[in-house]
């Protein structure tokens, strides 16, 4: 049952982070299919967490934390990094897939 929950949570996080990244991607650089949005969200969540942990580490009042648990409570800044990385990945994916919205 643990593996099933890991897969479901990973897909859920990927969907949310991917859609948030897609929402902040500028202009028409966000016209990619749903599956690619989820992939960008999953990769953005992992890479964003890794970069945040590499730059800032674990909070001083949370010595037993790790890359996915950097502070006590909700770590808003780590999620901001995740969404930012996902937005960049959405723009890169849109440039590779060539799916741009035509100008009116």
C-alpha positions as CSV (number, residue, x, y, z in Angstrom):
1,X,0.0,0.0,0.0
2,X,2.9,2.3,0.6
3,X,4.1,2.3,-3.0
4,X,0.6,3.1,-4.2
5,X,0.3,6.1,-2.0
6,X,3.8,7.3,-3.0
7,X,2.7,7.1,-6.7
8,X,-0.6,8.9,-6.0
9,X,1.0,11.7,-4.0
10,X,3.7,12.1,-6.6
11,X,1.1,12.5,-9.3
12,X,-1.0,14.8,-7.2
13,X,2.0,17.0,-6.3
14,X,3.1,17.0,-10.0
15,X,-0.4,18.1,-11.1
16,X,-0.6,20.9,-8.7
17,X,3.0,22.2,-9.1
18,X,2.7,21.7,-12.8
19,X,-0.5,23.8,-13.1
20,X,0.9,26.5,-10.9
21,X,4.1,26.6,-13.0
22,X,2.0,26.7,-16.2
23,X,-0.1,29.5,-14.8
24,X,3.0,31.8,-14.1
25,X,4.8,30.9,-17.4
26,X,4.8,34.1,-19.4
27,X,2.9,34.5,-22.7
28,X,2.0,31.6,-25.0
29,X,4.8,29.4,-23.6
30,X,2.5,27.2,-21.7
31,X,0.6,25.4,-24.4
32,X,1.7,21.8,-23.6
33,X,-0.4,18.6,-23.0
34,X,-1.6,17.6,-19.6
35,X,0.8,14.7,-19.2
36,X,3.8,17.0,-19.9
37,X,2.4,19.5,-17.4
38,X,2.4,16.7,-14.7
39,X,5.9,15.6,-15.7
40,X,7.2,19.2,-15.4
41,X,5.5,19.5,-12.0
42,X,7.0,16.3,-10.7
43,X,10.5,17.2,-11.9
44,X,10.0,20.8,-10.7
45,X,9.0,19.5,-7.2
46,X,12.1,17.3,-6.9
47,X,14.6,19.8,-8.5
48,X,13.1,22.8,-6.6
49,X,13.3,20.9,-3.3
50,X,16.9,19.9,-4.0
51,X,18.0,23.4,-5.0
52,X,16.3,25.0,-2.0
53,X,17.9,22.4,0.4
54,X,21.3,23.0,-1.3
55,X,21.1,26.7,-0.8
56,X,19.4,27.1,2.5
57,X,19.7,23.7,4.3
58,X,17.5,22.8,7.2
59,X,16.0,25.3,9.7
60,X,18.1,25.7,12.9
61,X,15.1,24.7,15.0
62,X,14.5,21.5,13.0
63,X,17.8,19.5,13.2
64,X,16.4,16.2,12.2
65,X,15.0,17.5,8.9
66,X,16.0,16.5,5.4
67,X,15.5,17.7,1.8
68,X,11.8,17.1,2.0
69,X,11.3,18.4,5.5
70,X,13.3,21.5,5.9
71,X,11.3,23.3,8.6
72,X,8.5,22.7,11.1
73,X,5.1,23.2,9.5
74,X,4.4,24.3,5.9
75,X,7.5,25.4,4.1
76,X,6.2,28.1,1.7
77,X,9.5,29.2,0.3
78,X,10.4,25.6,-0.8
79,X,7.1,25.4,-2.7
80,X,7.8,28.8,-4.3
81,X,11.1,27.3,-5.6
82,X,9.3,24.2,-6.8
83,X,6.7,26.2,-8.8
84,X,9.5,28.5,-10.2
85,X,11.4,25.5,-11.5
86,X,8.2,24.0,-12.9
87,X,7.5,27.3,-14.8
88,X,10.9,27.2,-16.4
89,X,10.4,23.5,-17.3
90,X,7.0,24.3,-18.8
91,X,8.6,27.0,-21.0
92,X,11.4,24.7,-22.1
93,X,8.9,21.9,-22.8
94,X,6.7,24.3,-24.9
95,X,9.7,25.4,-26.9
96,X,10.6,21.7,-27.7
97,X,7.1,20.6,-28.5
98,X,6.5,23.6,-30.7
99,X,2.9,24.0,-29.5
100,X,2.4,27.8,-29.4
101,X,-0.9,29.6,-29.5
102,X,-1.2,31.5,-32.8
103,X,-1.3,35.3,-32.5
104,X,-4.7,36.9,-33.4
